[in-house]
Amino acid sequence: MLEAGFEVLQTDACAWRLVDRSGSKPVVIGLACAHVDDFLFAGESSHPTYQRAIQHVYDAYQWSPWEADTYMHCGIQVIQHQNGTTVLDHSEYCAQIQPIKFDRNRSDKESVTPEEHQQLRAVLGAAQWRVYQSGPIHGARLSMLQSQLVAPTIQTLKETNKLVREMYAQRHFGLRYEPLEHEEPLDTVFVAWTDAAVGNRKGFASSGGYFIGACDPRILDGTPSKVCPISWKSGRLPRVARSSLSAEIQAFSIAEEELMMVRMEWLEMCGETVPIHNPVSVLPLVKGVLVTDARSLFDVIQKGSRHGWLFEGEMQYFRHDERVSKTGAWSNHHTVGAQRRPNR
């Protein structure tokens, strides 16, 4: 890749950019990324520098036939339409996930056999690939089941099979990416929605999640905007939370770290140089917004870094004002990747 003229990104060792430096200002004309032995290329197909670089990579190895517009990548059918809309179809993969076989007459509290435990790990691993690649809607339920892998019971197997049935029923629910309407790539706004559920796991552990999307700048004015999914997660929070605010803070902090990483990589994809020892200095070039439904958390953030000591390091970014300046938003209603404990 380097011999072809690509530059590896500092934020991702498996991603590259191709920059045309012949003019007064460097211009990114190509991008590439790799997952094991699968490569994706995007760029200005009519640009001679991009053509030479692609030809150099093509001649370097013996490849299977290259595909464009519609192709299979890591088990996902990628369909790109002429208007620029791209759809990720994971239905074929979801149809291949098989439920766990066990005797349904056994007690729900009975421990599983070693063979059933092995089946459980295999099914949850297959479900995890769907969630990570194209199915954030299943993330919360999958995370709750993975936390039971230490001591699974028959009830765990039943809940896992229910998840398999849901994935099959919703196998055609893929991700859809539509072109954003602004012209300058650096004007893209990345929005992170976060949420948490306190004490909804065994041992009083809590859950947290986030969803990050790329949006048009007009979303900052309250105007509806298209949202292109970028990153999402739902999982067990690292520390036991004694209050809902504590859980919200942890989820918010994890989302902010991911949002910072997304903004940094986007900067590199747009041709900017990210200083390794001071990446925060260039972050303001790309706007980021954090959204929470916890009014108490929103109020604390708005009051500023002088209240950072209240959380004993859980909100270290309070002391990095340039990272979160004007990025707080409060929502009356939203849910992102957290299952709340049912009322008893």
N, C-alpha and C positions, 0 to 999 in steps of 0.2 A: 504494500500500500504506500509506503514511504517512497519507494522507487518510482511509483506512478505519479507522485506529486502530492499525495494526500498528507494532511497534517493530523496527527492523533490529538483528540481532545484531552485536556487535562482533567476534566470532570468525568470522563468515561474512556477507559483504555481500549474499549471495543467499538469506538465510534471515531469517525474521521471527517474532515472537511477538506474541500478543494477550493483554494482561493486564487482568484485572478488578480495579480499584483501589477499588471501592465499599465494600469491607469493611475490617476492621481490618488485614488482611494481604493483600498482592497475590497473586492467583491466576492462573496461566496457563490460559487457556481455549481457546487456539488456536495452531497453528504452521503455517508455510508456508515453502516453498522453491521455487526456480526454477532450471531448467536451460535456457538460451536462451529458447525461447517455451513451454516446458512447465512447468506449475505443479502443485504438490501441496499440498493443504490437509488439516489434521487438527484436530479440536477437538470441543467439546461442542455438538452440533448443536441441543440444546434451549435453550441459553443465548441470551437476546435480544441481548446485545452481539455475540456471535459471528455470529448471524443477520444483524444489521445490517451488520457488517463484510464478510461474504461477499457480501451483496446489493450493497454499494457497489462491490466489485471487479467483480462480474458486470456491473453496469450501465455500468462505465467503458469497456468495449471490446466489440467484436463477437467472440464466442468460437465455436469449434466446440462441438458438444454436450458438456456436462460428463458425466463418468462416475464411478461409485463402485463400490467393492468389487472389481470385475474390470475392468481397463482396460490399455491399452498405454501404457508410459512409457519413452521413449528406447530403443525397440526391445525392451523387456522386458515380458512379460505379467505383470502384478501381480494376484494372486488372493488376496483376503482372505475368510476363512471367518467364520462367525457366532461361533465361539469365540475370535476374535481372532488366530488363526494366519494368517500371511501367507506366501505362496510366490512367489518370483521365478522365472519360467519363461523361459529364453532359448533354447529349443529351435528355434523358428522361425528366429531369427537365425543360429544355428550351422549350420543346414541350408543356408543360402545362401552360406556361405564356400566358394569353389571352389579346388581345388589348382592349383599352378603347372604349366604345360605346358612340357616340355622333352624333349630327346632323352636317353633313359636309357642309351644306349650310350657316352656321353661319360665321360671320366675324372672321378673324384670330386674331384680336385685342380684341375681346369680352372676358370678364371674364368667367371663368367656373362656373358651379353650385356647390353647396356643395357636391352633390352626385358624380359629375365628379371629384371634388377635392379629394374625398375619394378614388375613383378608381385610380386616378393618384398616390397617395401615395402607394397604394397596389402594383401597377405594378412596380413602381420604387424600392420598397422594395424587390420585387421578383428578379428584374434585378440586384440589388446590391449583392444579395447572389451569383448569377452566376459570377459576376465580382470578388468578393472577393475570391471565392473558386477556380475558374478555367478559368475565362475569362478576363484577363487584356486588351485584344484588344478592349473591350467595355468600359473601364474605363473612358476615356476622355469624350465621349458623355454622359454617365450616369451622370458624375459630373456636366456637363453643365446644364442638365435637372433638377437635384436636386437643383441647385441654383435658379431655377424659381418657386420653390414650394411656396414661400411667396405670389406671385401674378401671378398664372398661367393663361394663355389665351388659346384660341382654338389652336393657333399655337403650344403651348407647348404640347397639346394632340396629335397633328399630328406628331410632332417630336418624342414623346414617342412611338407612334404606329410604327413609322419607325424603332426605336430601337428594338422593339419587333420582327418585321419582320426580321431584321438583325440577331438577336439572334437565331431565328428559322432557318434561312438559314445557319447559321454557327454553328449550335448546335453540329455538330460532330467535331468541332475544340476544342480538349481538350489539356491537358498538358501531355507531355511525359518526363519521367525521365529515363535517361540511366546511367548505372554505369560509374563513372569517372575512368580514367586509372591509377591514381597514387595509391600507396599502403597505405601510411600513412595518416590517416584522417586529421591530423593537417597540412598537406601540401595543403589542399584545399584552393583555393583562391576565395574570394567573391568579385564580381565586381558589382558596382552600376552605372547604366547609368541614368543620370538626364537631364531634359529639362524643359523649361518654355516658356510661351507665355504671353507677357506683354499687359495689358489692353484689354483682349479679352472677358471680362464679363461686365455686367451692373455695373455702378458706377465706371468704370475704374479698377475694380479688375482684378487680373492676375491669371493664372493657372500654376501649376507646377506638375511634376510627376517624379517618379523614377521606375526603375526595377532592382532588385537585383538577381543575379544568382550565383550558385556555379560552379566553373570551375577548370580545371586542371592547375597546376603551369605553364605549358608551355605557357599559354595565356600571361604571363608577357613578353615573348620573341617575341610576335607577331604571334605565331603559332595558327592556328584555334583550338578551343577547344569546347567540348560539354558544354552547359550551362543548368544547372538544375534550373528552376524557384524557388525562395525562397520567395520573398516579392515584392509587387508592389503597387503603389498608384497613383492616379491622382485626383487633387482637387484644390480648391480655396486657393491661398496663403494668409497667415494671415494678411499681410500688403499691402497697396496700393503701387505699384512700380512706381517710376517716370522715370525709364529707364529700358531697357532690362537687363542691368547688375544687377540692383537691384532685378529683378524677378529671374534671374539665380542664384543669391546668395542665395535667400530664398529657392529655390528648392534644391540647392546643400546642404544647411545646414540641411534641413529636411532629405534628403537622407543619409547624414553622420551620423545623430543620429540613423536612422534605421539600417544602416550598422554596427555601433558599437554594437547595441543590438544583431544583428544576429551573429556577431563574438563572443560575450560573451556567448551566449547560445550554440554555437557550441563548445566552449572551455569546457563548463560543460558536454556536451554530449560525449566529448572525454575523460572525467575523470579528467580534471583539476579543481582546486579550484579557484574560482574568488573572490578576496577580496572585500567585500561589500564597504568598505570605500576608496578603491584605485583600482577600476577595470581596470583603464588604464595601470597599471603596468604589466598586463599579456596579453594585447591586441596584442603586437608584435608577440606573438606565432602563431597568425592566420593573414595572410595577407589580406588586403582589398584595393581595387582600386576604385576610383571615376572617372567617365568618363563624360566629358562635351563637348558640341559642341561650347561653348562660349569661343573664344580665349582670350577675355579680362579677363574673370574670371580665366582662366588657368594661364595667366601671373601674375595676382595678387597673386594667391596662390604660384606660384613659387618664388615670391619675398620674401615671408616669413611673419611672424607674425607682423613685424614692421608696416605693412599697415592695421592691423586689425581695427585701430581707424576710418578708412574711412567709415565703415559700421555701426557704432553706435550699436554694439552688435549683428548684424545679423549674423556675422561670429565669434562667440565666440570661435569656435574650432581652430581659428588661433593661439590662445594663448595656445593650447594644442598640441604642436608640435609632441608629441609621438603618438597622435591619428591619425594624417594624414601624418606622415613622409613617403615620397616617395609613396604617394597614388594618386597623381594627374595624369590625362591623358587627352589628348585633341583629339577629333575626328572631322574630317571634315564633317562627315555626320552621323547623327543618330536622331531618333525621339522617345521620350519616354513619353507617356501619356499627351500630351498637344495639344489642338486644337488651331490653329492660326486663328485670325480673318480674314475673306475673304476680298480681295481687293474690294473696292467699286468704 
